[in-house]
Amino acid sequence: MSADRLMRTGLVLGILMIGVLSCAVGHCSSEAKLSNGATVYLPVYSHIYVGIKGLRYELAISLIIRNTDPSRAIRVYSVDYYDSDGKLVRHFQQEPVVIPPLASKDFFVSQSDTTGGFGASFVVKWDSATKVNEPIIEGVMAGTMSGQGISFTTRGQVIEERGR
């Protein structure tokens, strides 16, 4: 077997192992998680450090809340942005907002807004009158500098459950 073919085979096996391990730790469950609401923590980054000199690369942040339930709405009543020290930077929502079935709501922090810092985060509180599929809450960070672009995502984690 040639070195090139051996390397490709190893790469394919590695990718398959990642998938198997992901399923083993519960990331590919076929059952929908039902909930009446939760408080969700979402890590985000207003900048990262790049290169051998550790230069700051400023990023725009998009928070997206996706209602994954095909027939019931959810209510988002709090979206708060915190800095690296855990201090509240901004309330993004003054009034509760209803997200219809399969719809989404987004919030934006500009690339020039560095108030959150490297360890910024959002805390999102949502609920529903009946049990619904848990929403997907993600952060998308993106930036451009010197003709180069970078983007990546993070996913929220439930830190307090209202009810299952």
Helices and strands as residue ranges (DSSP letters): H 3-24, E 34-43, E 47-50, E 55-58, E 60-66, E 74-82, E 88-91, E 97-99, E 104-109, E 121-133, E 136-145, E 148-155, E 157-163
